[in-house]
Amino acid sequence: MSEQDERPPLLSVTAGDAGADRVLRRQVAALRDQAVGTPLGDMLDDVLAGRRTLRDVARTPEFDEVVAPAARVATEQWVALTPQERETLVAQGREQVARAREEVYRERYGDGT
């Protein structure tokens, strides 16, 4: 069993989906890496280390200061997309989670050879 298996999920919605949790962890790590040396970076490092919950950090002014503007931009970009472009992005997200699920499976059970 890997160290990743021993960590609790970042959110309850990813508890039953190790692939989705892995994708979320990668996104939190990317945000943490962009915020290195700041209070938010330290908080996200604590989240990834299991010392704080993501839900707790998401309620802080530091998180809101960084994430709220990005969420507004993403919402504006989403609204500007055609239905076909949205479908493509959704499919890409599903593929990303599916690949992460496969990674987790291979780590837990081997590659099947």
SERO-4910 file (N, C-alpha, C, O; in steps of 0.05 Angstrom, whole numbers):
BEGIN
 pado doro    nc1    nc2    nc3   cac1   cac2   cac3    cc1    cc2    cc3    oc1    oc2    oc3
  Met    A     17    -24      0      0      0      0     18     25      0     37     26     15
  Ser    A     12     44    -17     28     68    -19     21     88      2      0     86     15
  Glu    A     38    108      5     33    130     24      7    144     16     -8    153     34
  Gln    A      2    147    -10    -22    160    -19    -47    145     -9    -67    158     -2
  Asp    A    -46    119     -8    -69    103      1    -75    108     31    -98    106     39
  Glu    A    -55    115     46    -58    119     75    -69    147     82    -78    151    104
  Arg    A    -69    165     63    -78    192     68   -109    193     65   -120    180     47
  Pro    A   -122    208     83   -151    211     79   -156    228     55   -139    243     46
  Pro    A   -180    225     43   -186    242     20   -187    272     27   -193    279     50
  Leu    A   -181    289      8   -182    317     13   -210    328     19   -214    346     35
  Leu    A   -229    316      5   -257    324      9   -274    298     11   -267    278     -1
  Ser    A   -297    300     24   -314    276     26   -324    267     -1   -329    243     -5
  Val    A   -327    285    -20   -337    278    -47   -316    261    -62   -323    248    -82
  Thr    A   -291    262    -54   -271    245    -67   -264    220    -51   -246    205    -59
  Ala    A   -278    215    -30   -272    192    -12   -274    166    -27   -259    148    -22
  Gly    A   -294    163    -44   -297    138    -59   -284    137    -86   -289    118   -101
  Asp    A   -268    157    -92   -256    159   -119   -227    168   -117   -221    192   -116
  Ala    A   -209    148   -115   -181    154   -111   -170    171   -135   -151    187   -131
  Gly    A   -180    166   -159   -171    182   -182   -179    211   -180   -162    228   -185
  Ala    A   -203    216   -172   -212    244   -168   -196    257   -146   -189    281   -148
  Asp    A   -191    242   -125   -176    254   -103   -147    260   -112   -136    281   -104
  Arg    A   -136    243   -128   -109    248   -138   -108    273   -155    -90    289   -153
  Val    A   -128    276   -173   -129    300   -189   -132    325   -172   -119    345   -176
  Leu    A   -149    324   -152   -153    346   -133   -126    352   -119   -119    376   -116
  Arg    A   -113    332   -109    -87    336    -96    -67    350   -114    -52    367   -105
  Arg    A    -67    342   -139    -48    354   -158    -55    384   -162    -37    401   -163
  Gln    A    -80    390   -163    -89    418   -166    -82    434   -141    -73    457   -143
  Val    A    -86    423   -118    -79    437    -93    -48    440    -92    -39    461    -83
  Ala    A    -33    420   -100     -4    423   -100      5    444   -120     24    459   -114
  Ala    A     -8    446   -143     -1    467   -162     -6    495   -150     10    513   -154
  Leu    A    -29    498   -137    -35    523   -125    -16    529   -102     -6    552   -100
  Arg    A     -9    509    -87     11    513    -65     38    522    -77     51    539    -66
  Asp    A     46    509    -99     71    516   -112     72    545   -122     93    557   -122
  Gln    A     49    554   -130     47    582   -139     47    602   -116     53    625   -119
  Ala    A     41    592    -93     38    609    -69     61    604    -48     57    610    -25
  Val    A     83    592    -57    105    585    -38    114    611    -24    116    632    -36
  Gly    A    118    608      2    128    631     17    107    650     26    113    671     38
  Thr    A     82    643     22     59    659     31     43    644     51     46    620     54
  Pro    A     26    658     66      9    643     85     -8    622     71    -12    600     82
  Leu    A    -19    629     47    -35    609     33    -18    585     25    -27    562     28
  Gly    A      6    589     16     23    567      9     28    549     33     28    524     31
  Asp    A     33    561     56     37    545     81     12    530     88     13    507     96
  Met    A    -12    543     85    -37    529     92    -41    505     73    -50    484     82
  Leu    A    -36    509     47    -40    487     28    -20    465     32    -27    442     28
  Asp    A      4    472     41     23    451     48     13    435     72     16    410     72
  Asp    A      0    448     91    -12    434    113    -34    416    104    -38    394    114
  Val    A    -50    425     85    -72    408     74    -60    383     62    -69    361     68
  Leu    A    -40    386     45    -28    363     32    -14    344     51    -12    320     46
  Ala    A     -5    355     74      8    338     94    -12    326    114     -5    311    131
  Gly    A    -38    334    111    -58    323    129    -61    337    155    -74    327    174
  Arg    A    -49    361    158    -50    376    183    -74    395    184    -82    404    206
  Arg    A    -86    401    161   -110    418    159   -128    406    138   -119    391    121
  Thr    A   -153    415    139   -171    406    118   -173    427     96   -169    451    101
  Leu    A   -178    417     72   -182    436     50   -206    454     55   -206    477     48
  Arg    A   -227    442     67   -251    457     73   -245    481     92   -255    503     88
  Asp    A   -228    476    111   -220    496    130   -205    519    116   -210    542    120
  Val    A   -186    511     99   -169    531     85   -186    547     65   -182    570     61
  Ala    A   -205    533     53   -222    546     33   -239    569     45   -249    586     31
  Arg    A   -242    569     71   -258    589     85   -241    613     94   -251    630    108
  Thr    A   -215    613     87   -198    635     96   -197    658     76   -202    654     53
  Pro    A   -191    682     86   -188    705     68   -165    701     48   -167    710     26
  Glu    A   -144    687     57   -121    683     39   -129    666     15   -121    672     -7
  Phe    A   -145    646     20   -154    628     -2   -173    644    -20   -170    643    -45
  Asp    A   -191    658     -8   -210    674    -24   -197    695    -41   -205    700    -64
  Glu    A   -176    707    -30   -162    728    -45   -149    718    -71   -148    732    -91
  Val    A   -141    693    -71   -128    681    -94   -148    667   -112   -148    670   -136
  Val    A   -166    651   -100   -183    634   -115   -208    648   -127   -216    643   -149
  Ala    A   -219    667   -112   -243    681   -122   -239    695   -149   -255    691   -167
  Pro    A   -217    710   -152   -213    722   -178   -209    702   -200   -219    705   -223
  Ala    A   -195    681   -194   -191    659   -214   -217    646   -221   -222    639   -245
  Ala    A   -234    642   -202   -260    629   -207   -277    647   -224   -292    638   -241
  Arg    A   -276    673   -219   -292    692   -236   -282    691   -265   -299    690   -283
  Val    A   -256    691   -269   -245    689   -296   -254    663   -309   -262    662   -332
  Ala    A   -251    641   -294   -259    615   -306   -289    614   -313   -296    603   -333
  Thr    A   -305    626   -296   -334    627   -302   -339    643   -327   -355    635   -344
  Glu    A   -326    666   -330   -329    682   -354   -320    667   -379   -334    668   -400
  Gln    A   -298    652   -376   -288    637   -399   -307    614   -406   -312    609   -429
  Trp    A   -318    601   -386   -337    579   -390   -362    589   -404   -372    577   -423
  Val    A   -373    612   -396   -397    623   -408   -392    630   -437   -410    628   -454
  Ala    A   -367    638   -443   -361    646   -471   -357    622   -490   -356    626   -514
  Leu    A   -355    598   -479   -351    574   -495   -376    566   -509   -399    571   -500
  Thr    A   -372    553   -532   -395    541   -546   -402    515   -531   -385    504   -516
  Pro    A   -426    504   -535   -433    478   -523   -413    456   -531   -406    439   -514
  Gln    A   -404    457   -555   -384    436   -564   -358    439   -549   -345    420   -541
  Glu    A   -349    464   -545   -324    469   -531   -327    460   -501   -308    449   -490
  Arg    A   -350    465   -490   -355    456   -463   -354    425   -461   -341    414   -443
  Glu    A   -367    412   -480   -367    383   -480   -338    372   -482   -331    352   -469
  Thr    A   -322    385   -499   -294    377   -502   -279    380   -476   -264    361   -468
  Leu    A   -282    402   -462   -269    406   -436   -278    385   -415   -262    375   -400
  Val    A   -304    380   -415   -315    360   -396   -302    333   -402   -295    318   -384
  Ala    A   -301    326   -427   -289    300   -435   -260    299   -427   -250    278   -418
  Gln    A   -245    321   -430   -217    322   -422   -214    318   -392   -196    304   -383
  Gly    A   -232    330   -377   -232    327   -348   -237    298   -340   -224    287   -322
  Arg    A   -257    286   -353   -263    258   -347   -239    240   -354   -233    221   -339
  Glu    A   -226    245   -376   -202    230   -384   -180    233   -363   -166    214   -357
  Gln    A   -176    257   -353   -156    262   -333   -161    246   -308   -143    234   -297
  Val    A   -186    245   -299   -193    230   -276   -190    200   -281   -181    185   -264
  Ala    A   -198    191   -305   -195    163   -312   -166    154   -312   -159    133   -303
  Arg    A   -148    171   -323   -120    165   -322   -109    163   -293    -93    146   -287
  Ala    A   -118    181   -277   -110    181   -249   -120    155   -235   -106    144   -219
  Arg    A   -144    147   -241   -154    122   -230   -137     98   -239   -131     81   -223
  Glu    A   -129     98   -264   -112     77   -274    -85     77   -260    -74     56   -253
  Glu    A    -74    101   -255    -48    103   -240    -51     91   -213    -34     75   -204
  Val    A    -72     98   -199    -77     88   -172    -79     57   -173    -68     43   -156
  Tyr    A    -94     47   -192    -98     19   -194    -72      5   -198    -65    -15   -185
  Arg    A    -55     15   -217    -29      2   -223    -11      3   -198      3    -16   -193
  Glu    A    -12     25   -183      4     27   -159     -5      7   -138     12     -5   -124
  Arg    A    -31      3   -136    -41    -16   -116    -38    -45   -123    -31    -62   -107
  Tyr    A    -43    -51   -149    -45    -79   -157    -25    -87   -179    -25   -111   -187
  Gly    A     -9    -69   -188     10    -76   -209     -2    -72   -236    -25    -64   -239
  Asp    A     15    -76   -256      5    -71   -284     -8    -94   -297    -16    -92   -320
  Gly    A    -12   -116   -283    -27   -139   -293    -11   -158   -310    -22   -176   -322
  Thr    A     16   -154   -311     32   -172   -327     45   -193   -310     59   -211   -320
***
